[in-house]
């Protein structure tokens, strides 16, 4: 398995986890728990975008 395949697999897992957390947030009746789940999902989505960008090679070092 290549490194890019590993990144893609990791991104898929992270996005699935974020989706699960968002769905759980929609099902809960506790506003604090809903917000906690949504915040966690957002952080995972942001991280998956970072990993996806790294895998795609579109992150350039600053000059």
WOBELLIN-V128854 format. One record per run of one state. SS is the DSSP state (a for helix, b for strand, c for the rest). FROM is the first residue (numbers start at 1). LEN is the number of residues. Records with the same first field share a line. If there is no record, write none. Layout:
SS->FROM-LEN  FROM-LEN
This chain:
c->1-2  28-3  57-7
a->3-25  31-26
